[in-house]
Amino acid sequence: MKTVAVIDIGKTNAKVALVDLARFEEIAVRKTPNIVVEAGLYPHFDVEHLWRFILGSLAELHREHPVDAISVATHGATAVLLDQAGELALPVLDYEFAGPDALAEEYGRVRPAFSETGSARLPMGLNVGAQLFWQQRAFPEQFAKAATILTYAQYWSYRLTGVATNELTSLGCHTDLWNPLTATFSTLVEGQGWARLFAPVCKAGDVIGGLLPPLAAAAGLPAGLPVYCGIHDSNASLLPHLLTRRAPFSVVSTGTWVVMLAVGGDRVELDETRDTLINVNALGDPVPSARFMGGRAFSMLVGDNPPPASAAAEARVLAESCMLLPSVPGGSGPFPSATPRWTVDEEKLSPTERLAVVSFHLALMTATCLDLIGAGGEIVVEGPFAANSAYLRMLGAATGRPVLANSASSTGTSLGAACLVAGARIRTGAEVFSDEIPEGYAGYARKWQRLTAEHVAVSATLYR
């Protein structure tokens, strides 16, 4: 095989990327927004928009470079319920919808302990178990028609092949549905009567079937083109390093969510109240992890068209200790209950100074999360933040460990999903970030950590 098409669906945007397996790099990309429809039973993903985009992109890209296989990576916290005919029994819930919170107390009485699943209790629909629990009670007639439950990446594999599966990395992503130590479904699944609904569990790298002939004909692709089971996006970012890098190391996968995964680090007791959890990697092994909505915070605070970085602005921010204390947005991450606070009048900051403050803040949030999961060794940054030099410098200063930036792809997800294809010449593309860290960064980090501890203590008192 020479070229794999990767369907890569993130929370904010979706893309189809062609990856050259010999050069192990993206050679063509198509992108579209991931639209949430507010009408109907509840906010839900516009899967038909995505489906049209996927088929159109596959057709266009195949005309440019012949496609030899298809792989899939998607965000987590999403499940799909199909009826007997293979159609949606209920819309695909947007996990940021707060509807499941209405049954939080009732769900809390039936969900497994953190010690069983490594899955912290999260708000909204961030636990797939909470989604299913709420859907079953809020829409009993529609839920009763469900014949199959699929994890999200595997829904797209199903639409391509007609073969229904589930997969380890998606089941092991704060769902409450999986026991990572026994590699079996959790007690919640049997207790709620859902076990019969879950399609068989496969590995991410399994070829589950061939592209359906009508789809192949419509897109001008070969019938029977192999389609891989698919993988959770943060685990896709981890996979190339897992296959090539010596432990200990950690991967920081950046996008809407910033997800930290520690391989071979110190054994620590995870704190479920601070958005730490156990993920399951593509090899089936438990991985201590932490997360916060860093990409969403950057968009809220800086916007989608940030100004160019400025060394002079960074120097002023350091000299005047201009800081943003956690947490934006609230409700998740290592400081879920803390309200954000600027140590200066944010309106007086120039755009470049604001960029520097926010970049430093995100780096220090990342460093906090890495400490919580016992990370050690090199830190590999994937995704958009890999191009943010202020973020990389502050992360290096705060951790005192080597920071590597993956500049080979706008996200590590597509390349990671391409690793599932046999014959890929895997390389990480991560290079040591060699910019010298000027004096003052480490002191800024220590002060931010001290002020954050004080700020969090005050917030806890206010909301007690």
C-alpha positions as CSV (number, residue, x, y, z in Angstrom):
1,M,0.0,0.0,0.0
2,K,1.2,3.5,-0.8
3,T,-1.6,5.9,0.2
4,V,-4.2,5.9,3.0
5,A,-7.1,8.2,3.3
6,V,-7.7,9.2,6.9
7,I,-11.1,10.4,8.0
8,D,-10.3,12.7,11.0
9,I,-13.3,14.1,12.9
10,G,-12.4,16.5,15.7
11,K,-14.9,18.3,17.9
12,T,-14.6,21.6,16.0
13,N,-13.5,20.6,12.6
14,A,-13.3,17.5,10.4
15,K,-10.9,16.6,7.6
16,V,-10.0,13.9,5.2
17,A,-6.2,13.6,4.7
18,L,-4.2,11.6,2.4
19,V,-1.1,10.1,4.0
20,D,1.8,8.9,1.9
21,L,2.9,5.7,3.8
22,A,6.4,5.7,2.4
23,R,7.2,9.3,3.3
24,F,4.8,9.1,6.3
25,E,3.4,12.6,5.7
26,E,0.2,14.3,4.7
27,I,0.1,15.1,1.0
28,A,-3.4,16.4,0.5
29,V,-6.2,17.6,2.9
30,R,-9.9,18.6,2.7
31,K,-11.6,20.3,5.7
32,T,-15.1,21.2,7.0
33,P,-16.6,22.5,10.2
34,N,-18.2,19.9,12.5
35,I,-21.7,21.3,12.7
36,V,-23.9,20.9,15.7
37,V,-27.7,21.1,15.0
38,E,-29.6,22.8,17.8
39,A,-33.1,21.8,16.6
40,G,-34.8,18.5,17.3
41,L,-34.7,16.4,20.5
42,Y,-31.4,17.8,21.6
43,P,-28.2,19.4,20.1
44,H,-26.6,16.8,17.9
45,F,-23.9,16.3,15.3
46,D,-24.9,16.8,11.7
47,V,-23.6,13.4,10.6
48,E,-25.2,13.7,7.1
49,H,-23.2,16.9,6.5
50,L,-20.1,15.0,7.5
51,W,-21.0,12.0,5.4
52,R,-21.5,14.1,2.2
53,F,-18.1,15.8,3.0
54,I,-16.4,12.4,3.5
55,L,-17.6,10.9,0.3
56,G,-16.9,14.0,-1.7
57,S,-13.4,14.4,-0.3
58,L,-12.6,10.7,-0.9
59,A,-13.7,11.1,-4.6
60,E,-11.6,14.3,-5.1
61,L,-8.5,13.0,-3.3
62,H,-8.6,9.7,-5.1
63,R,-8.5,11.6,-8.4
64,E,-5.3,13.3,-7.2
65,H,-3.6,10.2,-5.7
66,P,-5.0,6.7,-5.8
67,V,-6.2,5.6,-2.4
68,D,-5.2,2.1,-1.2
69,A,-6.9,2.0,2.2
70,I,-9.1,4.1,4.6
71,S,-8.6,4.7,8.3
72,V,-10.7,6.7,10.8
73,A,-10.0,8.7,13.9
74,T,-12.6,10.7,15.8
75,H,-13.1,12.6,19.1
76,G,-14.3,10.6,22.0
77,A,-17.3,11.0,24.4
78,T,-19.7,9.9,21.6
79,A,-21.8,6.8,20.9
80,V,-24.2,6.0,18.1
81,L,-27.4,4.1,18.5
82,L,-28.7,2.2,15.4
83,D,-32.0,0.5,14.9
84,Q,-32.6,-2.8,13.2
85,A,-32.4,-1.2,9.7
86,G,-29.0,0.4,10.5
87,E,-30.4,3.9,10.8
88,L,-30.1,6.3,13.7
89,A,-32.4,5.3,16.5
90,L,-31.6,8.7,18.2
91,P,-29.6,11.7,17.0
92,V,-25.8,11.6,17.8
93,L,-25.6,13.7,21.0
94,D,-23.3,16.6,21.2
95,Y,-21.4,15.8,24.4
96,E,-21.4,19.5,25.4
97,F,-25.2,19.4,25.9
98,A,-26.1,19.6,29.6
99,G,-29.2,17.4,29.3
100,P,-27.6,14.4,31.0
101,D,-26.9,16.5,34.1
102,A,-30.6,16.4,34.9
103,L,-30.1,12.8,36.0
104,A,-26.7,13.3,37.6
105,E,-27.7,12.1,41.0
106,E,-29.6,9.1,39.8
107,Y,-26.7,8.2,37.4
108,G,-24.2,8.6,40.2
109,R,-25.9,5.8,42.1
110,V,-25.3,3.3,39.3
111,R,-22.1,4.2,37.7
112,P,-18.9,2.2,38.6
113,A,-16.3,3.5,40.9
114,F,-13.2,5.3,39.5
115,S,-11.1,2.3,40.7
116,E,-12.9,0.0,38.3
117,T,-13.0,2.2,35.1
118,G,-10.3,4.9,35.6
119,S,-13.1,7.2,34.3
120,A,-13.8,10.3,36.3
121,R,-17.3,11.7,36.7
122,L,-17.6,14.5,34.2
123,P,-20.3,17.0,33.4
124,M,-22.7,17.1,30.5
125,G,-22.3,14.1,28.1
126,L,-18.6,13.7,28.6
127,N,-19.2,10.2,30.1
128,V,-20.8,8.1,27.4
129,G,-22.5,6.0,30.1
130,A,-24.3,9.2,31.3
131,Q,-25.4,9.9,27.8
132,L,-27.0,6.4,27.3
133,F,-28.5,6.5,30.8
134,W,-30.2,9.9,30.1
135,Q,-31.3,8.9,26.5
136,Q,-32.9,5.7,27.8
137,R,-35.0,7.5,30.3
138,A,-35.7,10.7,28.4
139,F,-36.6,9.0,25.1
140,P,-37.7,5.4,26.1
141,E,-39.6,4.7,22.8
142,Q,-36.7,5.7,20.6
143,F,-34.1,4.0,22.8
144,A,-36.2,0.8,22.8
145,K,-35.7,0.6,19.0
146,A,-31.9,0.6,19.4
147,A,-30.4,-2.7,18.1
148,T,-26.7,-1.7,18.1
149,I,-24.4,0.7,20.0
150,L,-21.2,1.8,18.3
151,T,-18.4,4.0,19.4
152,Y,-18.0,7.1,17.1
153,A,-15.0,6.2,14.9
154,Q,-16.6,2.8,14.3
155,Y,-19.9,4.4,13.2
156,W,-18.0,5.8,10.2
157,S,-16.3,2.5,9.6
158,Y,-19.7,0.9,9.7
159,R,-21.1,3.4,7.1
160,L,-18.2,2.6,4.8
161,T,-18.4,-1.2,5.1
162,G,-21.7,-2.2,6.7
163,V,-19.7,-4.0,9.4
164,A,-20.6,-3.0,13.0
165,T,-17.8,-3.0,15.6
166,N,-16.6,-1.2,18.7
167,E,-12.9,-0.5,19.6
168,L,-10.7,-0.4,22.7
169,T,-9.3,3.2,22.6
170,S,-12.8,4.6,22.2
171,L,-14.4,2.4,24.9
172,G,-11.5,3.3,27.2
173,C,-11.9,7.1,26.9
174,H,-13.8,8.2,30.1
175,T,-16.9,6.4,29.1
176,D,-17.7,4.5,32.3
177,L,-18.3,1.5,30.0
178,W,-14.9,-0.2,30.2
179,N,-12.6,-1.8,32.8
180,P,-9.1,-1.1,31.5
181,L,-7.5,-3.6,34.0
182,T,-9.6,-6.6,33.0
183,A,-10.1,-5.4,29.3
184,T,-13.9,-6.1,29.6
185,F,-17.0,-4.1,29.8
186,S,-17.7,-2.5,33.1
187,T,-20.4,-3.5,35.5
188,L,-22.5,-0.6,34.3
189,V,-23.1,-2.2,30.9
190,E,-24.5,-5.4,32.3
191,G,-26.4,-3.6,35.1
192,Q,-28.2,-1.4,32.7
193,G,-29.0,-4.2,30.2
194,W,-26.9,-2.7,27.4
195,A,-24.5,-5.6,26.9
196,R,-26.6,-7.2,24.1
197,L,-26.5,-3.9,22.2
198,F,-22.8,-3.4,21.9
199,A,-21.3,-4.6,18.6
200,P,-18.2,-6.9,18.9
201,V,-15.0,-5.2,20.1
202,C,-12.1,-5.1,17.7
203,K,-8.6,-3.7,17.7
204,A,-8.0,-0.3,16.0
205,G,-5.7,-1.9,13.4
206,D,-8.1,-4.6,12.3
207,V,-9.4,-4.5,8.8
208,I,-13.1,-4.9,9.4
209,G,-14.3,-5.0,5.8
210,G,-14.1,-3.5,2.3
211,L,-15.7,-0.3,1.0
212,L,-19.3,-1.1,-0.1
213,P,-19.7,-1.3,-3.9
214,P,-22.3,1.5,-4.2
215,L,-20.0,3.9,-2.3
216,A,-17.0,2.8,-4.3
217,A,-18.9,3.4,-7.5
218,A,-20.2,6.8,-6.4
219,A,-16.7,8.0,-5.4
220,G,-14.8,6.4,-8.2
221,L,-12.9,4.2,-5.7
222,P,-12.0,0.5,-6.0
223,A,-14.8,-1.8,-4.6
224,G,-13.6,-3.7,-1.5
225,L,-11.0,-1.0,-0.6
226,P,-9.8,-2.1,2.9
227,V,-11.3,-0.1,5.8
228,Y,-9.6,-0.2,9.2
229,C,-11.6,-0.3,12.4
230,G,-10.4,3.1,13.6
231,I,-9.1,4.9,16.7
232,H,-9.8,7.6,19.2
233,D,-8.0,10.8,18.1
234,S,-5.7,11.3,21.2
235,N,-4.6,7.7,21.0
236,A,-3.9,8.2,17.3
237,S,-1.5,11.0,18.3
238,L,0.1,8.7,20.8
239,L,0.5,5.7,18.6
240,P,3.6,6.6,16.4
241,H,5.5,7.4,19.6
242,L,4.3,4.3,21.3
243,L,5.7,2.3,18.4
244,T,9.1,4.1,18.1
245,R,10.0,5.9,21.3
246,R,11.6,4.6,24.5
247,A,9.8,5.2,27.8
248,P,9.4,7.3,29.8
249,F,7.8,10.0,27.7
250,S,4.6,11.8,27.4
251,V,2.5,13.1,24.4
252,V,0.5,16.3,24.6
253,S,-2.2,16.1,21.9
254,T,-3.6,19.6,21.3
255,G,-6.8,20.6,19.6
256,T,-10.2,21.6,21.1
257,W,-9.0,19.5,24.0
258,V,-5.4,19.3,25.2
259,V,-4.9,15.7,26.2
260,M,-1.8,14.5,28.1
261,L,-0.8,10.8,28.0
262,A,2.1,9.5,30.1
263,V,4.0,6.3,29.1
264,G,6.3,4.7,31.6
265,G,6.2,7.6,34.1
266,D,6.0,7.5,37.9
267,R,3.2,5.6,39.6
268,V,0.8,8.1,41.1
269,E,-2.7,8.0,42.5
270,L,-4.9,9.8,40.0
271,D,-7.3,12.4,41.3
272,E,-10.6,12.0,39.5
273,T,-11.8,15.4,40.7
274,R,-9.1,17.0,38.6
275,D,-9.9,15.5,35.2
276,T,-7.3,12.8,35.3
277,L,-8.2,9.4,34.0
278,I,-7.1,6.1,32.5
279,N,-7.1,5.9,28.7
280,V,-6.5,2.6,26.8
281,N,-3.9,2.8,24.0
282,A,-4.1,1.0,20.7
283,L,-2.2,-2.0,22.1
284,G,-4.8,-2.4,24.8
285,D,-2.7,-1.1,27.7
286,P,-3.9,1.4,30.3
287,V,-2.3,4.9,30.0
288,P,-2.5,7.6,32.8
289,S,-4.0,10.7,31.2
290,A,-5.2,14.2,31.9
291,R,-7.1,16.9,29.9
292,F,-8.3,20.4,29.7
293,M,-10.1,22.4,27.0
294,G,-7.0,24.3,25.9
295,G,-7.9,24.8,22.3
296,R,-11.3,26.1,23.2
297,A,-9.7,28.4,25.7
298,F,-7.3,29.8,23.1
299,S,-10.2,30.5,20.7
300,M,-12.2,32.2,23.4
301,L,-9.3,34.4,24.7
302,V,-7.3,35.1,21.5
303,G,-9.5,34.2,18.6
304,D,-8.9,32.1,15.5
305,N,-6.6,34.6,13.8
306,P,-3.9,35.4,16.5
307,P,-1.4,38.1,15.9
308,P,2.3,37.2,15.2
309,A,4.3,36.3,18.3
310,S,6.5,39.1,19.7
311,A,9.7,38.5,21.7
312,A,9.3,42.0,23.1
313,A,5.7,41.4,24.2
314,E,6.8,38.2,25.9
315,A,9.6,40.0,27.7
316,R,7.1,42.7,29.0
317,V,4.7,40.0,30.2
318,L,7.5,38.3,32.1
319,A,8.8,41.5,33.6
320,E,5.4,42.7,34.7
321,S,4.1,39.2,35.8
322,C,1.0,39.6,33.6
323,M,-0.9,36.4,34.2
324,L,-4.1,34.6,33.7
325,L,-5.1,32.2,36.5
326,P,-7.4,29.2,35.9
327,S,-9.8,28.2,34.6
328,V,-11.1,28.9,31.1
329,P,-13.6,27.4,30.3
330,G,-14.8,26.1,33.7
331,G,-16.1,22.7,34.6
332,S,-13.2,20.5,33.5
333,G,-9.4,20.3,33.7
334,P,-7.2,20.3,36.8
335,F,-9.0,23.3,38.3
336,P,-12.7,22.7,37.4
337,S,-14.2,24.9,40.0
338,A,-11.9,27.9,39.9
339,T,-13.1,31.1,38.2
340,P,-10.5,32.7,35.9
341,R,-8.7,35.8,37.2
342,W,-6.3,38.2,35.4
343,T,-3.5,39.7,37.5
344,V,-3.6,42.8,35.3
345,D,-6.3,44.8,33.5
346,E,-6.6,42.6,30.4
347,E,-8.1,45.5,28.4
348,K,-4.7,47.3,28.7
349,L,-2.8,44.4,27.1
350,S,-1.8,44.7,23.5
351,P,-2.9,41.8,21.2
352,T,0.7,40.4,21.2
353,E,0.9,40.7,25.0
354,R,-2.5,38.9,25.4
355,L,-1.2,36.1,23.1
356,A,1.8,35.7,25.3
357,V,-0.2,35.6,28.5
358,V,-2.6,33.0,27.1
359,S,0.2,30.9,25.7
360,F,2.0,30.9,29.0
361,H,-1.2,30.1,30.8
362,L,-1.9,27.1,28.6
363,A,1.7,25.8,29.0
364,L,1.4,26.0,32.8
365,M,-1.9,24.2,32.7
366,T,-0.2,21.5,30.6
367,A,2.7,21.3,33.1
368,T,0.2,20.9,36.0
369,C,-1.6,18.1,34.2
370,L,1.7,16.3,33.4
371,D,2.6,16.4,37.1
372,L,-0.8,15.0,38.1
373,I,-0.2,11.9,35.9
374,G,3.4,11.2,36.9
375,A,4.8,12.0,33.5
376,G,8.6,11.7,33.0
377,G,11.1,12.0,30.2
378,E,10.6,13.9,26.9
379,I,7.4,15.8,26.2
380,V,6.1,15.6,22.7
381,V,3.6,18.3,21.6
382,E,1.3,17.4,18.7
383,G,-1.2,19.6,16.9
384,P,-1.6,23.4,16.8
385,F,0.3,24.2,19.9
386,A,3.4,22.6,18.4
387,A,3.8,25.9,16.4
388,N,3.4,28.2,19.4
389,S,7.0,29.0,20.5
390,A,5.9,30.9,23.6
391,Y,3.9,27.8,24.8
392,L,6.8,25.5,24.1
393,R,9.3,27.7,25.9
394,M,7.1,28.0,29.0
395,L,6.4,24.3,29.0
396,G,10.1,23.6,29.0
397,A,10.8,26.1,31.8
398,A,7.9,24.8,34.0
399,T,8.8,21.1,33.7
400,G,12.6,21.2,33.3
401,R,12.4,18.4,30.7
402,P,13.0,18.3,26.9
403,V,10.1,19.5,24.8
404,L,9.7,18.2,21.2
405,A,7.4,19.7,18.7
406,N,5.8,17.7,15.9
407,S,5.9,20.0,12.8
408,A,5.1,17.2,10.3
409,S,1.3,17.6,10.5
410,S,-1.2,20.2,11.6
411,T,-2.4,17.4,13.9
412,G,-0.8,14.1,14.9
413,T,-4.1,12.4,14.5
414,S,-4.0,11.6,10.8
415,L,-0.5,10.2,10.9
416,G,-1.4,8.2,14.0
417,A,-4.4,6.7,12.2
418,A,-2.2,5.9,9.3
419,C,0.0,3.8,11.6
420,L,-2.8,1.3,11.7
421,V,-2.1,0.4,8.1
422,A,0.4,-2.4,7.5
423,G,3.6,-1.2,5.8
424,A,3.6,2.4,7.1
425,R,7.2,3.6,7.6
426,I,6.5,5.2,11.0
427,R,8.4,8.2,12.1
428,T,7.2,10.8,14.5
429,G,8.4,14.0,12.9
430,A,8.9,15.4,16.4
431,E,12.0,17.6,16.8
432,V,13.6,19.0,19.9
433,F,12.5,22.5,20.5
434,S,15.9,24.2,20.6
435,D,15.0,27.8,21.3
436,E,16.9,29.1,24.2
437,I,14.7,29.7,27.2
438,P,15.5,33.3,28.4
439,E,15.9,34.1,32.1
440,G,12.6,34.8,33.8
441,Y,10.5,32.0,32.4
442,A,11.1,29.6,35.3
443,G,10.5,32.3,37.9
444,Y,7.2,33.2,36.1
445,A,6.2,29.6,36.2
446,R,6.9,29.3,40.0
447,K,4.9,32.5,40.6
448,W,2.0,31.3,38.5
449,Q,1.9,28.1,40.4
450,R,1.9,29.9,43.8
451,L,-0.8,32.4,42.8
452,T,-2.9,29.6,41.3
453,A,-2.8,27.6,44.5
454,E,-3.9,30.7,46.4
455,H,-6.6,31.5,43.8
456,V,-8.0,27.9,43.8
457,A,-8.1,27.9,47.6
458,V,-10.1,31.2,47.6
459,S,-12.4,29.9,44.9
460,A,-13.0,26.7,46.9
461,T,-14.0,28.8,49.9
462,L,-16.4,30.9,47.9
463,Y,-18.2,27.9,46.5
464,R,-18.2,25.8,49.6
